[in-house]
Amino acid sequence: MADPVRKIKTVAIKDMARLALGWPARLLFPPVCAGCRRHVSQPGVLCGACWPKLRLLEKPWCPVMGTPFTHDMGEGFLSAEAIADPPPFERARAAVVYSGVARQMVQGLKYQDRTDLAPWMARWMMRAGAELIAEADVVVPVPLHWRRFLRRQFNQSAELARAVSKLSGLPFSPAAVRRVKLTRQQVGLERHEREENVRAAFRVPPEAEIEIAGRRVLVIDDVFTTGATVRAVAKALKKGGAGAVDVLTFARVLPGDFRADESATI
């Protein structure tokens, strides 16, 4: 039987070694606030000035749309949005409101190549989407058209989906759905224009049908604005054989907050 004291000493030495090896990197690349880039104690955290500006989405919320209620409306109570325009997905959840620091983080990931933010954003998404993740079979990101992907070199939704997959242990299927139409940027488009823009824009390729057939798919995106994009993706997945579709995003534009000139989603 191994000596327990020796085992404890060995673990302590390894921890000290890891800490020592990490010091040069921390000196050369000190961790910065995910919102304003001020120096912080560890990577992926917000500074004291930015943290109060982040609005986490909490229950009570609409069980379908994830839209927060001002007070508890009782179990199963649906938002007006869910009743008036039932979505093709089963449930949608988001971690934070798309404003202030959250908006800076999304735009940093998307436009400034801050892929280092994705694992930390995914941790907040795990918290908000715990019930969805518990029932999901596979994680699928909202895809970019191949031309836009070549120009940008990465897909921010795929970065978030990969991080969620790693944290949850769920399979990651980035090719399960394909963007077959080069759509206009959604920025500046009104709600009905967004819907028309992404109509028939997505398709499940025949070779990917086996990955989603009969399964509960968790679709990942960075921002839920009007829901036009994730609705189109959900329809494509259902047509391709998915048993059910849920949607999890980092941020959410709340109903009444949408402004076509400010909501930068793909």
C-alpha positions in Angstrom: 0.0 0.0 0.0 1.3 3.4 -0.9 2.5 5.7 1.9 -0.3 8.4 2.3 2.1 11.0 3.6 4.4 10.5 0.6 1.4 10.7 -1.7 0.3 14.0 -0.2 3.8 15.4 -0.5 3.9 14.4 -4.1 0.6 16.1 -4.9 1.8 19.3 -3.1 5.1 19.3 -5.0 3.2 19.0 -8.3 0.9 21.8 -7.4 3.8 24.0 -6.5 5.6 23.1 -9.8 2.4 24.0 -11.8 2.2 27.3 -9.9 5.9 28.1 -10.6 5.6 27.3 -14.2 2.6 29.6 -14.5 4.3 32.6 -13.1 6.3 33.6 -16.3 3.0 33.6 -18.3 1.2 35.6 -15.7 4.0 38.2 -15.6 4.2 38.4 -19.4 0.4 38.2 -20.0 -1.4 39.3 -16.8 -5.1 38.4 -16.7 -7.4 41.2 -17.6 -11.1 42.0 -17.0 -13.3 40.4 -19.6 -15.1 43.6 -20.0 -12.7 46.6 -19.8 -9.3 44.9 -19.9 -8.2 46.2 -16.5 -5.8 43.8 -14.6 -7.6 41.2 -12.5 -6.6 38.4 -10.2 -7.4 35.6 -12.6 -8.5 35.0 -16.2 -12.1 35.2 -17.2 -13.4 37.4 -14.3 -14.8 40.9 -14.3 -13.3 43.7 -12.3 -15.2 45.4 -9.5 -16.4 48.2 -11.8 -17.7 45.9 -14.5 -19.4 43.2 -12.5 -22.3 45.4 -11.3 -23.0 46.3 -15.0 -23.6 42.7 -15.9 -27.2 41.7 -15.7 -27.6 37.9 -15.2 -30.9 36.4 -16.4 -32.7 34.6 -13.5 -35.9 32.8 -12.8 -38.8 33.4 -12.9 -38.9 33.3 -16.7 -41.1 32.0 -19.5 -40.5 28.2 -19.7 -40.4 28.4 -23.5 -38.7 31.7 -24.4 -36.7 32.2 -21.3 -37.9 35.8 -21.1 -37.7 37.0 -17.5 -40.8 37.9 -15.6 -40.9 40.8 -13.0 -42.5 38.4 -10.5 -43.5 34.7 -10.3 -46.5 34.1 -12.6 -46.9 30.5 -11.5 -45.8 27.2 -13.0 -46.3 26.9 -16.8 -47.3 30.5 -17.3 -46.2 31.5 -20.8 -45.0 34.9 -22.1 -47.1 36.8 -24.7 -44.4 36.1 -27.2 -44.6 32.3 -26.8 -48.4 32.3 -27.1 -48.6 34.7 -30.1 -45.8 33.2 -32.1 -44.9 29.7 -30.9 -41.3 28.9 -31.9 -40.1 25.7 -33.7 -37.7 25.0 -30.7 -38.8 23.7 -27.4 -37.0 26.1 -25.0 -34.6 29.0 -25.2 -32.3 30.3 -22.4 -29.6 33.0 -22.2 -27.1 33.8 -19.5 -27.1 37.6 -19.6 -28.9 40.6 -20.9 -27.3 42.0 -24.1 -26.2 45.4 -22.8 -23.1 47.1 -21.3 -20.4 44.7 -20.4 -22.1 41.7 -22.0 -22.3 43.5 -25.3 -18.6 44.4 -25.0 -17.8 40.7 -24.4 -19.8 39.5 -27.4 -18.3 42.1 -29.7 -14.8 41.3 -28.4 -15.3 37.6 -29.2 -16.9 38.3 -32.5 -14.9 41.2 -34.0 -11.7 41.4 -32.0 -10.7 37.7 -32.1 -11.1 37.4 -28.3 -11.6 33.7 -28.5 -10.1 33.5 -25.0 -13.4 34.8 -23.7 -15.4 31.8 -25.0 -14.7 29.3 -22.2 -15.6 31.9 -19.6 -18.8 33.0 -21.4 -19.7 29.3 -21.7 -19.5 28.8 -17.9 -22.2 31.4 -17.5 -24.2 29.7 -20.2 -23.9 26.4 -18.4 -25.5 28.0 -15.3 -28.4 29.5 -17.3 -29.0 26.4 -19.4 -28.5 23.7 -16.8 -31.9 22.1 -17.5 -31.3 22.1 -21.2 -27.9 20.6 -21.0 -29.1 17.9 -18.7 -31.5 16.6 -21.4 -29.4 17.3 -24.5 -27.8 14.7 -26.7 -25.6 16.8 -28.9 -24.4 20.4 -29.2 -24.7 22.2 -32.5 -23.5 25.8 -33.2 -25.3 28.2 -35.5 -23.0 28.0 -38.6 -21.5 30.7 -40.8 -21.6 30.5 -44.5 -18.3 29.2 -45.8 -17.4 32.5 -47.5 -17.9 34.5 -44.3 -16.0 31.8 -42.4 -13.0 32.1 -44.7 -13.0 35.9 -44.3 -13.4 35.8 -40.5 -11.3 32.6 -39.9 -13.5 31.4 -37.0 -17.2 31.1 -35.9 -17.9 32.7 -32.5 -20.9 30.4 -32.1 -18.8 27.4 -32.7 -16.2 28.6 -30.1 -19.0 28.9 -27.5 -20.5 25.5 -28.5 -17.1 23.8 -28.3 -16.6 25.2 -24.8 -20.1 24.1 -23.7 -19.4 20.7 -25.1 -16.1 20.4 -23.2 -17.6 21.6 -20.0 -20.7 19.4 -20.2 -19.2 16.3 -21.9 -21.9 16.4 -24.6 -20.9 15.5 -28.2 -20.0 18.5 -30.4 -21.3 18.4 -33.9 -20.2 21.6 -35.8 -21.2 20.2 -39.3 -24.7 19.0 -38.3 -26.3 22.0 -40.0 -25.0 24.0 -42.8 -25.7 27.6 -43.9 -26.5 27.2 -47.6 -27.4 30.8 -48.4 -25.1 33.7 -48.0 -27.4 36.0 -46.0 -27.0 39.7 -45.4 -25.6 40.8 -42.1 -28.5 41.1 -39.6 -27.3 44.4 -38.3 -29.7 47.2 -39.3 -32.5 44.9 -40.3 -35.9 45.1 -38.8 -37.6 42.0 -37.3 -39.5 41.0 -40.4 -36.4 41.6 -42.6 -34.4 39.3 -40.4 -36.9 36.5 -40.7 -36.9 36.9 -44.5 -33.1 37.1 -44.6 -32.6 33.7 -43.0 -35.6 31.9 -44.6 -34.4 28.6 -46.0 -30.8 29.6 -45.2 -29.9 26.4 -43.3 -30.0 22.7 -44.1 -28.9 19.4 -42.6 -26.6 17.7 -45.1 -27.5 14.0 -45.7 -24.3 12.8 -44.2 -25.1 14.5 -40.9 -28.6 13.2 -40.5 -27.3 10.2 -38.5 -25.8 12.6 -35.9 -29.1 14.2 -35.0 -31.8 11.7 -36.0 -34.3 11.4 -33.1 -31.9 13.3 -30.8 -32.5 16.4 -28.6 -30.2 19.0 -30.1 -28.9 22.0 -28.2 -28.3 24.9 -30.6 -25.6 27.4 -29.4 -25.4 31.1 -30.5 -23.8 34.2 -29.1 -26.9 36.5 -29.0 -30.7 35.9 -29.2 -32.0 39.1 -30.8 -35.4 38.5 -32.5 -34.9 34.8 -32.6 -35.0 34.7 -36.4 -31.7 32.9 -36.9 -32.2 30.2 -34.3 -35.8 29.7 -35.5 -34.5 29.0 -39.0 -31.8 26.6 -37.6 -34.4 24.8 -35.5 -36.7 24.3 -38.5 -33.8 22.9 -40.5 -32.8 20.5 -37.7 -36.4 19.3 -37.3 -36.7 18.8 -41.1 -33.4 16.8 -40.9 -34.8 14.4 -38.3 -34.0 16.0 -34.9 -36.3 14.8 -32.2 -36.3 18.2 -30.3 -34.4 21.4 -30.4 -33.4 23.7 -27.5 -31.5 27.0 -27.8 -28.8 28.4 -25.5 -27.1 31.8 -26.0 -24.7 33.9 -24.1 -26.8 37.0 -24.3 -30.4 38.0 -25.0 -32.0 41.2 -26.3 -35.1 41.5 -24.2 -38.5 42.2 -25.9 -38.9 46.0 -26.1 -35.1 46.5 -26.2 -34.5 45.6 -29.8 -33.1 48.2 -32.0 -32.1 47.3 -35.6 -29.1 49.5 -35.6 -27.5 48.1 -32.5 -28.1 44.4 -32.3 -25.1 42.8 -33.9 -25.8 39.2 -34.5 -25.0 37.0 -37.5 
